[in-house]
């Protein structure tokens, strides 16, 4: 075996250009596949991370404008969601709806503490908003059911705004009174700063905002979590039933899809998963064609190798070499060259992905309003790298098998006549 490897080394030394071209084709194919998959994973992971800001099994409902005349009323009426719609959601759809709440906004306020102040808007929510929007607290607590029931004047401040009001120790703001406009609120919690979205809203109990700012029975937007809707067909059927019911509350046509708008995060997640699968498949197809170019290069060069060494193989057979030994020489050379340069290509590809991860991975991009990431974990698993390398080695072996069998079957007299 040592003599065999020594012979392969001598052959490589005598044919440096041919060996280099073979190695480059192999290494380049694996390198490009790994880098391409890594870059694609980085973009997809960033997109998935940016969309992972709320629970998937949730919907948000917005008021809209009627697009059809109904019950003697003309199209073009504005529809505002009301308390009755929230009650309908909570009582008529208990088969699927888990928790339902609402969101009201009060823009253009100023929050003051001592001599410090910050511009802010108010967001009136139910306790379930913490779960649906995956909020995190830096300190204190979130809005609870007692706050809703008693219409307490409590507020959860964004951490960055609390830092403006009390720069040296923002967490000491908890338990203190701040003024929102002319109304005093007690700070009960600080929401952890999330740079992926604008943190300009102070959070108060929904019922408190609705009462203090005289919003009547306006509920703004309705949001709820659900269960039992596992397919797109199930979700479409539920949305159709839900829209028809809410539309009737406002004397709108049951099939008017513009009277209210339903944002279904579950079907959005399903569509995102399908899109991600298609993109990953496309990346693999492109990468495999790149890998195929390396395999074709190996095959062509092995054919040239056999042709150049035809006289040598004829002499070997003339002095007693068996066809199996000829076959073994060519196959072993193909495996060694493919394996060695394939490993180099894999190593360089992994290093390139690690470099992308260190320079671009999770690097925040400032938009002026919020911070987002465009590249997250642009790497490929070690198992994938090894599998790709093994596939190329096997393909290289098969590529060398055809000319090897041809060389093993050649008659010595014919080989000696070859030029």
KEKE-3310 file (N, C-alpha, C; in steps of 0.2 Angstrom, whole numbers, plus 5000, padded with zeros to 4 digits):
npx = (5004:5010:5019:5011:5005:5016:5019:5008:5011:5023:5018:5009:5019:5026:5016:5011:5003:4992:4987:4985:4975:4965:4963:4960:4947:4940:4941:4936:4923:4917:4920:4912:4899:4898:4900:4890:4878:4880:4879:4866:4859:4862:4855:4842:4840:4841:4829:4820:4822:4819:4805:4801:4794:4782:4769:4765:4752:4741:4730:4726:4715:4708:4699:4690:4685:4669:4666:4655:4638:4625:4610:4604:4613:4627:4642:4659:4659:4667:4673:4674:4680:4672:4667:4657:4661:4673:4667:4660:4670:4676:4665:4658:4666:4673:4677:4689:4696:4707:4712:4707:4709:4712:4718:4722:4727:4735:4741:4755:4759:4767:4778:4783:4795:4800:4811:4814:4809:4800:4795:4781:4769:4754:4749:4736:4733:4728:4733:4737:4744:4758:4762:4758:4765:4778:4785:4798:4804:4813:4813:4802:4785:4771:4756:4742:4727:4720:4723:4716:4703:4701:4704:4716:4729:4742:4758:4769:4785:4795:4812:4822:4816:4814:4827:4829:4822:4826:4842:4853:4849:4838:4830:4826:4815:4803:4788:4788:4779:4774:4770:4759:4755:4743:4740:4743:4753:4758:4773:4775:4783:4797:4800:4810:4823:4820:4829:4825:4813:4803:4804:4793:4782:4772:4765:4749:4735:4721:4708:4709:4715:4705:4695:4700:4703:4692:4686:4675:4666:4675:4687:4699:4710:4708:4715:4720:4723:4724:4718:4718:4717:4725:4728:4730:4717:4708:4711:4707:4693:4689:4692:4683:4671:4672:4674:4662:4653:4658:4656:4642:4639:4641:4632:4637:4641:4641:4651:4660:4676:4684:4678:4683:4699:4709:4724:4732:4744:4748:4745:4754:4766:4766:4767:4779:4787:4785:4791:4804:4808:4808:4818:4829:4829:4832:4845:4852:4851:4858:4870:4873:4874:4886:4895:4894:4901:4914:4914:4913:4925:4935:4932:4935:4949:4953:4951:4960:4972:4972:4974:4986:4994:4993:5003:5012:5003:5002:5015:5016:5006:5012:5023:5018:5008:4992:4975:4967:4977:4980:4968:4966:4977:4973:4960:4963:4971:4962:4953:4962:4967:4954:4949:4959:4960:4946:4944:4952:4945:4933:4937:4942:4929:4922:4930:4928:4914:4914:4921:4912:4902:4909:4911:4899:4888:4874:4876:4871:4860:4857:4842:4838:4825:4824:4833:4839:4843:4853:4859:4862:4870:4878:4881:4886:4881:4892:4890:4884:4894:4904:4896:4895:4908:4911:4902:4907:4919:4915:4909:4920:4927:4919:4920:4933:4932:4927:4937:4947:4943:4943:4956:4961:4956:4963:4974:4991:4999:4991:4992:5006:5007:5000:5000)
npy = (4994:5006:5008:5009:5022:5029:5028:5035:5048:5051:5051:5062:5071:5071:5076:5089:5100:5094:5088:5098:5105:5096:5095:5108:5109:5100:5105:5118:5116:5110:5121:5132:5127:5125:5138:5145:5139:5142:5157:5158:5152:5161:5173:5168:5164:5176:5182:5174:5176:5190:5189:5182:5188:5187:5176:5162:5156:5166:5180:5196:5209:5222:5237:5242:5247:5247:5239:5235:5238:5236:5231:5243:5252:5262:5258:5261:5265:5268:5256:5254:5245:5238:5237:5227:5219:5213:5206:5197:5190:5184:5176:5169:5161:5151:5138:5139:5150:5156:5166:5183:5200:5218:5232:5249:5265:5280:5294:5306:5310:5317:5311:5314:5316:5323:5335:5330:5324:5315:5312:5302:5289:5282:5265:5255:5240:5222:5210:5198:5203:5203:5190:5187:5196:5193:5200:5207:5209:5221:5225:5224:5222:5216:5223:5217:5207:5212:5226:5229:5226:5235:5247:5253:5266:5263:5260:5253:5256:5259:5253:5262:5274:5276:5277:5290:5298:5295:5295:5289:5278:5269:5259:5262:5269:5262:5260:5273:5289:5295:5308:5308:5318:5327:5318:5307:5292:5277:5269:5252:5243:5240:5238:5228:5234:5233:5233:5230:5235:5250:5258:5267:5268:5269:5257:5254:5249:5243:5246:5257:5267:5268:5273:5285:5293:5295:5286:5279:5266:5261:5250:5249:5239:5221:5207:5190:5173:5157:5140:5123:5125:5120:5119:5127:5128:5126:5138:5147:5144:5147:5161:5166:5163:5171:5184:5186:5186:5197:5207:5207:5213:5226:5229:5226:5218:5200:5194:5204:5208:5218:5226:5223:5219:5205:5199:5185:5177:5164:5158:5166:5162:5149:5151:5158:5147:5139:5146:5148:5134:5132:5141:5136:5124:5128:5134:5122:5115:5124:5124:5110:5109:5116:5108:5097:5102:5101:5087:5083:5089:5081:5069:5071:5074:5062:5053:5058:5056:5042:5039:5046:5037:5025:5017:5014:5006:4996:4990:4986:4976:4968:4963:4955:4961:4961:4964:4969:4975:4986:4992:4995:5005:5016:5019:5021:5032:5041:5042:5047:5059:5066:5065:5072:5085:5088:5089:5100:5110:5109:5113:5126:5132:5131:5139:5151:5153:5155:5167:5175:5175:5180:5193:5198:5191:5193:5206:5222:5233:5250:5258:5271:5272:5260:5245:5232:5215:5208:5196:5181:5169:5163:5149:5132:5116:5104:5091:5092:5097:5087:5077:5082:5082:5068:5063:5069:5063:5050:5052:5056:5044:5035:5042:5040:5026:5022:5025:5017:5004:5003:5004:4993:4983:4983:4977:4971:4973:4982:4993:4996:5000:5012:5030)
npz = (5000:5004:4994:4983:4986:4985:4972:4967:4971:4964:4951:4952:4954:4942:4933:4936:4932:4927:4939:4947:4941:4942:4956:4958:4952:4960:4973:4971:4968:4979:4989:4983:4984:4998:5003:4996:5002:5015:5014:5010:5020:5030:5026:5026:5039:5046:5041:5046:5060:5061:5059:5070:5081:5087:5092:5082:5081:5081:5078:5071:5070:5060:5058:5043:5027:5019:5004:4997:4993:5006:5014:5011:5013:5007:4999:5005:5018:5033:5044:5061:5074:5089:5106:5106:5096:5101:5112:5104:5098:5109:5114:5104:5096:5103:5101:5094:5098:5110:5119:5119:5115:5115:5106:5109:5103:5109:5102:5102:5115:5131:5142:5159:5171:5185:5181:5169:5153:5140:5123:5119:5114:5119:5122:5124:5131:5133:5146:5138:5128:5130:5129:5115:5108:5111:5121:5132:5149:5157:5170:5184:5182:5170:5162:5171:5175:5185:5184:5172:5176:5187:5181:5182:5185:5179:5171:5159:5155:5141:5140:5135:5135:5149:5153:5148:5156:5169:5170:5177:5184:5178:5182:5195:5193:5194:5203:5205:5202:5186:5174:5162:5150:5158:5167:5181:5182:5188:5188:5184:5177:5167:5150:5141:5130:5113:5099:5086:5083:5084:5100:5106:5113:5128:5138:5144:5154:5144:5147:5155:5146:5137:5145:5151:5141:5134:5124:5122:5115:5107:5101:5094:5088:5087:5094:5095:5101:5095:5092:5085:5071:5059:5046:5030:5023:5034:5041:5032:5031:5044:5045:5035:5041:5053:5048:5042:5053:5061:5051:5050:5062:5059:5049:5037:5021:5022:5015:5012:5010:5013:5023:5036:5041:5042:5049:5048:5057:5057:5045:5038:5043:5038:5024:5024:5028:5017:5007:5012:5011:4997:4993:4999:4993:4980:4982:4985:4972:4963:4970:4969:4955:4953:4960:4952:4941:4945:4946:4933:4928:4935:4929:4916:4916:4922:4911:4902:4909:4909:4895:4892:4899:4893:4886:4897:4905:4896:4896:4909:4909:4900:4907:4917:4925:4933:4927:4938:4946:4938:4938:4951:4953:4946:4951:4965:4964:4959:4970:4980:4976:4974:4987:4995:4989:4990:5004:5006:5000:5007:5020:5017:5013:5025:5033:5026:5028:5042:5043:5036:5046:5057:5052:5046:5051:5062:5062:5066:5057:5055:5052:5055:5061:5067:5072:5062:5057:5044:5041:5048:5057:5046:5041:5038:5043:5051:5047:5035:5027:5028:5022:5009:5004:5005:4995:4984:4983:4981:4969:4961:4962:4955:4943:4939:4937:4925:4915:4921:4920:4906:4904:4910:4903:4891:4878:4879:4867:4859:4868:4868:4855:4855:4854)
capx = (5000:5014:5022:5005:5004:5022:5018:5003:5014:5027:5014:5007:5025:5027:5010:5009:4998:4986:4985:4983:4968:4960:4962:4956:4940:4936:4941:4931:4916:4915:4920:4907:4893:4897:4899:4883:4873:4881:4876:4859:4857:4863:4849:4835:4840:4839:4822:4816:4823:4815:4798:4799:4792:4775:4767:4762:4745:4737:4727:4725:4709:4708:4693:4692:4680:4665:4667:4649:4632:4622:4605:4602:4619:4631:4649:4663:4658:4672:4671:4678:4679:4669:4667:4653:4665:4677:4663:4658:4676:4677:4660:4655:4672:4677:4680:4695:4699:4709:4712:4706:4710:4712:4724:4720:4733:4734:4747:4757:4759:4773:4779:4787:4797:4804:4812:4815:4803:4801:4789:4779:4762:4751:4747:4732:4733:4727:4739:4739:4749:4764:4763:4757:4771:4784:4789:4803:4804:4820:4812:4795:4779:4767:4749:4738:4720:4717:4724:4711:4697:4700:4706:4722:4733:4749:4761:4775:4789:4801:4818:4826:4813:4815:4834:4829:4818:4831:4848:4858:4847:4831:4826:4823:4808:4798:4785:4787:4774:4776:4764:4757:4751:4742:4738:4749:4753:4763:4777:4776:4788:4801:4800:4817:4824:4821:4831:4822:4807:4803:4801:4791:4775:4772:4760:4744:4729:4717:4702:4711:4716:4698:4690:4703:4703:4685:4686:4668:4666:4680:4692:4705:4711:4707:4720:4718:4727:4719:4720:4714:4717:4731:4730:4727:4710:4705:4712:4703:4686:4688:4692:4677:4666:4674:4673:4655:4650:4659:4653:4635:4638:4641:4628:4641:4640:4646:4657:4664:4683:4687:4675:4688:4705:4712:4731:4733:4751:4749:4746:4760:4772:4766:4769:4786:4790:4786:4796:4811:4810:4809:4824:4834:4830:4835:4852:4855:4851:4863:4876:4875:4877:4893:4898:4894:4906:4920:4914:4915:4932:4938:4931:4939:4956:4955:4951:4966:4977:4973:4976:4993:4998:4992:5009:5014:4999:5004:5021:5014:5003:5017:5028:5014:5003:4985:4970:4965:4982:4979:4962:4968:4981:4969:4955:4966:4974:4956:4951:4967:4966:4948:4948:4964:4958:4940:4945:4955:4939:4928:4941:4941:4922:4920:4933:4924:4908:4916:4923:4906:4899:4912:4910:4892:4883:4871:4878:4865:4859:4853:4838:4836:4820:4825:4839:4838:4849:4852:4863:4862:4873:4879:4886:4883:4883:4898:4888:4883:4901:4907:4892:4896:4914:4910:4898:4912:4924:4912:4908:4927:4929:4915:4922:4939:4931:4926:4943:4951:4941:4945:4964:4962:4955:4967:4979:4998:5001:4988:4994:5012:5007:4997:5005)
capy = (5000:5012:5008:5012:5029:5032:5029:5040:5054:5052:5052:5069:5076:5071:5079:5094:5104:5090:5086:5105:5107:5091:5097:5115:5108:5097:5110:5124:5114:5110:5127:5136:5124:5127:5146:5147:5136:5146:5163:5157:5151:5168:5177:5165:5164:5183:5184:5170:5179:5196:5188:5179:5193:5186:5169:5161:5155:5173:5184:5203:5211:5229:5240:5244:5251:5243:5239:5233:5241:5231:5233:5250:5257:5262:5256:5266:5267:5266:5252:5254:5239:5241:5232:5221:5214:5210:5201:5192:5186:5180:5171:5165:5157:5148:5132:5140:5156:5155:5172:5188:5206:5223:5237:5256:5270:5287:5297:5312:5312:5318:5308:5319:5314:5329:5340:5326:5322:5312:5311:5295:5288:5276:5259:5252:5233:5217:5206:5193:5206:5201:5183:5187:5200:5191:5206:5205:5214:5223:5225:5225:5217:5219:5224:5211:5207:5217:5232:5229:5226:5241:5253:5256:5271:5260:5261:5250:5261:5256:5254:5268:5280:5276:5280:5297:5301:5294:5292:5285:5272:5269:5254:5265:5272:5257:5262:5281:5292:5299:5311:5307:5324:5330:5312:5303:5285:5273:5264:5246:5239:5242:5234:5227:5237:5229:5238:5228:5239:5257:5258:5274:5267:5267:5253:5255:5245:5245:5249:5264:5272:5269:5277:5292:5297:5295:5283:5276:5258:5260:5245:5249:5233:5215:5202:5184:5167:5151:5133:5119:5127:5117:5119:5133:5127:5127:5145:5151:5143:5151:5168:5168:5163:5176:5190:5186:5188:5204:5211:5208:5218:5233:5229:5225:5212:5195:5192:5210:5206:5225:5229:5222:5216:5200:5197:5179:5176:5157:5157:5170:5158:5143:5154:5159:5141:5136:5150:5146:5128:5133:5145:5131:5119:5131:5134:5116:5114:5128:5121:5103:5110:5119:5102:5093:5104:5098:5080:5082:5090:5075:5063:5072:5073:5055:5050:5061:5052:5035:5040:5047:5031:5019:5013:5012:5001:4990:4987:4983:4970:4963:4960:4951:4965:4959:4969:4971:4980:4992:4995:4998:5011:5022:5020:5024:5039:5046:5043:5051:5066:5069:5066:5077:5092:5089:5091:5107:5114:5109:5117:5133:5134:5132:5146:5157:5154:5158:5174:5179:5175:5185:5200:5200:5188:5196:5213:5226:5238:5255:5261:5277:5271:5254:5241:5225:5211:5205:5190:5178:5162:5161:5143:5125:5111:5100:5085:5093:5098:5080:5073:5084:5079:5061:5063:5071:5057:5044:5053:5055:5037:5033:5045:5036:5019:5020:5024:5012:4998:5003:5003:4986:4978:4984:4971:4974:4974:4988:4998:4998:5004:5019:5036)
capz = (5000:5004:4987:4979:4987:4983:4965:4965:4972:4959:4945:4953:4953:4935:4930:4941:4930:4927:4946:4950:4938:4945:4963:4959:4950:4965:4979:4970:4968:4986:4992:4981:4987:5006:5004:4994:5007:5021:5013:5009:5027:5034:5024:5028:5047:5047:5039:5051:5066:5061:5059:5076:5086:5089:5092:5076:5081:5083:5072:5072:5066:5059:5054:5036:5023:5015:4997:4994:4996:5009:5018:5009:5015:5002:5000:5006:5025:5038:5050:5067:5079:5095:5112:5104:5092:5105:5115:5099:5097:5115:5115:5098:5093:5109:5099:5092:5101:5117:5123:5115:5118:5110:5107:5107:5103:5110:5100:5104:5123:5134:5149:5163:5178:5188:5176:5163:5149:5133:5119:5119:5113:5124:5119:5129:5129:5138:5148:5133:5123:5132:5126:5108:5104:5114:5125:5138:5154:5160:5177:5186:5179:5164:5164:5173:5175:5190:5181:5167:5180:5191:5177:5186:5181:5179:5165:5158:5151:5137:5144:5132:5138:5156:5153:5147:5162:5175:5166:5180:5187:5176:5186:5201:5191:5196:5209:5205:5198:5180:5172:5155:5149:5164:5171:5184:5181:5192:5183:5187:5174:5161:5144:5138:5124:5107:5093:5080:5082:5088:5106:5108:5116:5134:5139:5149:5153:5139:5150:5158:5141:5134:5149:5153:5134:5132:5118:5121:5115:5102:5104:5090:5085:5091:5093:5099:5100:5093:5092:5081:5064:5057:5038:5026:5022:5041:5043:5027:5033:5050:5043:5032:5046:5058:5045:5041:5059:5063:5046:5052:5068:5057:5044:5031:5018:5025:5011:5010:5013:5014:5028:5041:5038:5046:5048:5051:5057:5056:5037:5035:5045:5034:5018:5025:5028:5010:5003:5014:5008:4990:4992:5001:4987:4974:4983:4984:4965:4961:4972:4966:4948:4954:4962:4946:4936:4948:4945:4926:4928:4937:4924:4910:4918:4922:4904:4899:4912:4906:4888:4893:4902:4890:4885:4903:4907:4892:4898:4915:4908:4897:4912:4921:4930:4932:4926:4944:4949:4934:4940:4958:4953:4944:4956:4971:4962:4959:4977:4984:4973:4975:4994:4997:4987:4993:5011:5006:4998:5013:5025:5015:5013:5032:5035:5023:5032:5049:5042:5035:5052:5061:5050:5044:5055:5067:5063:5066:5052:5057:5047:5057:5065:5071:5070:5060:5055:5037:5041:5055:5057:5039:5042:5036:5048:5049:5044:5028:5024:5027:5017:5002:5003:5003:4989:4978:4983:4978:4962:4958:4961:4949:4937:4938:4936:4918:4911:4924:4917:4899:4904:4913:4897:4885:4876:4879:4860:4857:4872:4865:4848:4856:4854)
cpx = (5004:5017:5017:5005:5010:5022:5013:5007:5019:5023:5011:5013:5026:5022:5007:5003:4991:4983:4982:4976:4963:4958:4958:4949:4936:4936:4936:4924:4913:4915:4914:4900:4892:4896:4892:4878:4874:4878:4869:4856:4857:4857:4843:4835:4838:4832:4818:4816:4819:4808:4796:4798:4786:4774:4763:4754:4741:4735:4726:4720:4709:4701:4695:4687:4676:4666:4661:4643:4628:4616:4603:4608:4624:4638:4653:4663:4664:4669:4676:4676:4677:4669:4662:4657:4670:4673:4661:4664:4677:4672:4657:4660:4676:4679:4687:4699:4701:4709:4711:4706:4710:4717:4721:4727:4731:4740:4749:4757:4766:4773:4784:4789:4802:4805:4814:4809:4805:4795:4787:4771:4760:4748:4743:4731:4730:4733:4741:4744:4756:4766:4763:4763:4778:4788:4793:4803:4811:4819:4805:4791:4776:4760:4746:4731:4717:4718:4718:4704:4696:4702:4712:4726:4740:4752:4768:4779:4794:4807:4822:4822:4814:4822:4834:4826:4823:4837:4852:4856:4839:4827:4823:4816:4802:4795:4784:4782:4777:4770:4764:4753:4750:4739:4744:4747:4759:4767:4778:4781:4792:4802:4808:4818:4824:4822:4828:4815:4807:4800:4799:4784:4776:4765:4756:4739:4724:4711:4703:4712:4709:4694:4693:4702:4697:4684:4679:4669:4671:4686:4699:4706:4710:4712:4718:4722:4721:4722:4716:4713:4724:4733:4727:4720:4706:4705:4707:4695:4685:4688:4686:4671:4666:4672:4665:4651:4651:4656:4645:4634:4638:4637:4632:4640:4644:4652:4661:4671:4687:4684:4680:4694:4708:4719:4732:4741:4753:4750:4752:4766:4772:4769:4777:4790:4791:4791:4803:4813:4811:4816:4830:4835:4834:4843:4855:4856:4857:4870:4878:4877:4884:4897:4899:4900:4913:4920:4916:4922:4936:4938:4935:4946:4958:4955:4958:4972:4978:4976:4984:4997:4996:4998:5012:5010:5000:5010:5020:5011:5008:5022:5024:5009:4996:4981:4968:4970:4981:4973:4963:4972:4977:4963:4958:4969:4968:4953:4955:4966:4960:4947:4953:4961:4950:4940:4948:4949:4934:4931:4940:4934:4920:4923:4930:4918:4909:4918:4917:4902:4902:4911:4903:4887:4881:4873:4872:4865:4855:4849:4836:4830:4820:4831:4836:4844:4848:4855:4864:4865:4874:4883:4882:4885:4888:4896:4886:4889:4904:4903:4894:4903:4914:4907:4903:4917:4921:4911:4915:4929:4925:4918:4929:4938:4930:4932:4948:4949:4943:4953:4965:4961:4959:4973:4986:5000:4998:4991:5001:5012:5004:5002:5003)
cpy = (5006:5013:5011:5020:5033:5033:5034:5047:5056:5054:5060:5073:5076:5075:5084:5098:5101:5089:5093:5106:5102:5093:5104:5113:5105:5102:5116:5122:5113:5116:5131:5133:5126:5134:5148:5145:5141:5153:5163:5156:5157:5172:5175:5165:5171:5185:5180:5174:5186:5195:5184:5183:5192:5178:5168:5160:5161:5176:5192:5206:5219:5231:5242:5248:5247:5244:5237:5237:5235:5234:5241:5255:5256:5260:5262:5269:5264:5262:5252:5248:5242:5235:5226:5216:5210:5204:5195:5187:5181:5175:5167:5161:5153:5141:5133:5145:5154:5161:5178:5195:5212:5228:5244:5260:5277:5291:5304:5315:5314:5315:5312:5316:5319:5334:5337:5324:5319:5311:5304:5295:5282:5271:5255:5244:5228:5213:5201:5196:5205:5195:5184:5191:5198:5196:5203:5211:5215:5223:5226:5220:5220:5220:5217:5212:5212:5224:5234:5230:5233:5248:5257:5261:5269:5260:5256:5254:5257:5258:5261:5274:5281:5279:5287:5301:5300:5291:5288:5279:5271:5264:5256:5269:5268:5259:5270:5283:5296:5303:5310:5313:5327:5324:5309:5296:5282:5268:5258:5241:5242:5237:5234:5230:5232:5234:5236:5232:5245:5256:5265:5274:5265:5263:5254:5250:5247:5249:5256:5269:5273:5274:5285:5296:5297:5292:5279:5269:5256:5255:5245:5243:5227:5210:5196:5178:5162:5145:5129:5121:5126:5117:5126:5133:5128:5135:5149:5151:5147:5159:5170:5168:5169:5183:5191:5189:5195:5209:5212:5213:5225:5234:5230:5218:5206:5193:5198:5209:5213:5228:5228:5218:5211:5198:5191:5177:5169:5156:5160:5165:5152:5145:5155:5152:5138:5140:5149:5139:5128:5136:5140:5126:5122:5132:5128:5114:5117:5125:5114:5104:5112:5113:5098:5095:5101:5090:5079:5084:5084:5070:5064:5071:5066:5051:5052:5057:5045:5035:5041:5041:5025:5014:5010:5006:4994:4987:4984:4976:4965:4960:4956:4955:4963:4965:4973:4976:4986:4996:4999:5004:5017:5024:5024:5031:5044:5047:5048:5058:5069:5070:5071:5084:5093:5092:5098:5112:5114:5114:5125:5136:5135:5138:5152:5159:5157:5165:5178:5180:5180:5192:5203:5197:5192:5204:5218:5232:5243:5258:5268:5277:5265:5250:5234:5222:5208:5198:5187:5171:5160:5155:5137:5120:5106:5093:5086:5094:5091:5076:5075:5082:5072:5060:5064:5066:5051:5045:5053:5048:5034:5036:5042:5029:5017:5020:5019:5005:4997:5001:4996:4981:4978:4979:4975:4977:4981:4994:5000:5001:5011:5024:5041)
cpz = (5000:4997:4982:4980:4985:4975:4963:4966:4967:4952:4946:4952:4946:4931:4935:4939:4930:4934:4949:4947:4941:4952:4963:4957:4956:4971:4977:4970:4975:4990:4990:4984:4995:5007:5002:4999:5013:5020:5013:5016:5031:5032:5026:5036:5049:5046:5044:5058:5066:5061:5065:5082:5089:5089:5085:5076:5084:5077:5075:5067:5066:5056:5047:5033:5019:5008:4993:4997:5000:5014:5017:5011:5009:5004:5002:5014:5029:5043:5055:5072:5086:5100:5110:5100:5096:5109:5110:5098:5103:5116:5110:5095:5098:5107:5097:5095:5108:5121:5117:5119:5113:5111:5105:5108:5105:5108:5103:5111:5125:5141:5153:5169:5181:5182:5169:5159:5143:5130:5118:5117:5118:5120:5125:5127:5135:5140:5142:5128:5124:5129:5118:5105:5107:5117:5130:5142:5156:5168:5178:5183:5173:5167:5166:5173:5180:5188:5176:5171:5183:5187:5180:5182:5182:5172:5165:5153:5147:5140:5142:5135:5145:5157:5152:5153:5168:5173:5170:5183:5185:5179:5192:5199:5193:5202:5209:5200:5192:5178:5164:5153:5156:5169:5174:5183:5186:5188:5187:5183:5169:5156:5141:5131:5118:5101:5087:5078:5086:5094:5109:5111:5123:5135:5145:5149:5148:5142:5152:5152:5138:5138:5150:5146:5131:5125:5117:5121:5109:5105:5099:5086:5090:5089:5098:5097:5098:5093:5087:5073:5061:5050:5036:5025:5029:5042:5038:5029:5039:5049:5040:5037:5051:5054:5044:5047:5061:5058:5048:5058:5065:5050:5037:5027:5021:5021:5009:5014:5015:5020:5035:5038:5044:5044:5052:5051:5056:5049:5035:5037:5040:5027:5018:5025:5021:5006:5005:5011:5001:4989:4994:4996:4981:4975:4982:4976:4962:4963:4970:4959:4948:4956:4956:4941:4939:4946:4937:4925:4929:4932:4918:4911:4919:4916:4901:4902:4910:4899:4888:4895:4899:4889:4891:4906:4902:4894:4904:4914:4904:4901:4918:4926:4928:4930:4932:4947:4945:4937:4947:4958:4951:4949:4962:4970:4962:4966:4981:4982:4975:4983:4997:4996:4989:5000:5011:5005:5003:5018:5023:5015:5020:5035:5032:5026:5039:5048:5040:5042:5057:5059:5048:5048:5061:5068:5062:5061:5055:5051:5049:5062:5070:5068:5068:5058:5048:5036:5047:5054:5050:5039:5039:5041:5046:5046:5037:5024:5023:5022:5010:5000:5001:4997:4983:4978:4979:4970:4958:4957:4955:4942:4934:4936:4929:4914:4914:4921:4910:4899:4906:4907:4891:4884:4876:4872:4858:4861:4870:4859:4849:4857:4860)
residu = (UNK:UNK:UNK:UNK:UNK:UNK:UNK:UNK:UNK:UNK:UNK:UNK:UNK:UNK:UNK:UNK:UNK:UNK:UNK:UNK:UNK:UNK:UNK:UNK:UNK:UNK:UNK:UNK:UNK:UNK:UNK:UNK:UNK:UNK:UNK:UNK:UNK:UNK:UNK:UNK:UNK:UNK:UNK:UNK:UNK:UNK:UNK:UNK:UNK:UNK:UNK:UNK:UNK:UNK:UNK:UNK:UNK:UNK:UNK:UNK:UNK:UNK:UNK:UNK:UNK:UNK:UNK:UNK:UNK:UNK:UNK:UNK:UNK:UNK:UNK:UNK:UNK:UNK:UNK:UNK:UNK:UNK:UNK:UNK:UNK:UNK:UNK:UNK:UNK:UNK:UNK:UNK:UNK:UNK:UNK:UNK:UNK:UNK:UNK:UNK:UNK:UNK:UNK:UNK:UNK:UNK:UNK:UNK:UNK:UNK:UNK:UNK:UNK:UNK:UNK:UNK:UNK:UNK:UNK:UNK:UNK:UNK:UNK:UNK:UNK:UNK:UNK:UNK:UNK:UNK:UNK:UNK:UNK:UNK:UNK:UNK:UNK:UNK:UNK:UNK:UNK:UNK:UNK:UNK:UNK:UNK:UNK:UNK:UNK:UNK:UNK:UNK:UNK:UNK:UNK:UNK:UNK:UNK:UNK:UNK:UNK:UNK:UNK:UNK:UNK:UNK:UNK:UNK:UNK:UNK:UNK:UNK:UNK:UNK:UNK:UNK:UNK:UNK:UNK:UNK:UNK:UNK:UNK:UNK:UNK:UNK:UNK:UNK:UNK:UNK:UNK:UNK:UNK:UNK:UNK:UNK:UNK:UNK:UNK:UNK:UNK:UNK:UNK:UNK:UNK:UNK:UNK:UNK:UNK:UNK:UNK:UNK:UNK:UNK:UNK:UNK:UNK:UNK:UNK:UNK:UNK:UNK:UNK:UNK:UNK:UNK:UNK:UNK:UNK:UNK:UNK:UNK:UNK:UNK:UNK:UNK:UNK:UNK:UNK:UNK:UNK:UNK:UNK:UNK:UNK:UNK:UNK:UNK:UNK:UNK:UNK:UNK:UNK:UNK:UNK:UNK:UNK:UNK:UNK:UNK:UNK:UNK:UNK:UNK:UNK:UNK:UNK:UNK:UNK:UNK:UNK:UNK:UNK:UNK:UNK:UNK:UNK:UNK:UNK:UNK:UNK:UNK:UNK:UNK:UNK:UNK:UNK:UNK:UNK:UNK:UNK:UNK:UNK:UNK:UNK:UNK:UNK:UNK:UNK:UNK:UNK:UNK:UNK:UNK:UNK:UNK:UNK:UNK:UNK:UNK:UNK:UNK:UNK:UNK:UNK:UNK:UNK:UNK:UNK:UNK:UNK:UNK:UNK:UNK:UNK:UNK:UNK:UNK:UNK:UNK:UNK:UNK:UNK:UNK:UNK:UNK:UNK:UNK:UNK:UNK:UNK:UNK:UNK:UNK:UNK:UNK:UNK:UNK:UNK:UNK:UNK:UNK:UNK:UNK:UNK:UNK:UNK:UNK:UNK:UNK:UNK:UNK:UNK:UNK:UNK:UNK:UNK:UNK:UNK:UNK:UNK:UNK:UNK:UNK:UNK:UNK:UNK:UNK:UNK:UNK:UNK:UNK:UNK:UNK:UNK:UNK:UNK:UNK:UNK:UNK:UNK:UNK:UNK:UNK:UNK:UNK:UNK:UNK:UNK:UNK:UNK:UNK:UNK:UNK:UNK:UNK:UNK:UNK:UNK:UNK:UNK:UNK:UNK:UNK:UNK:UNK:UNK:UNK:UNK)
# end
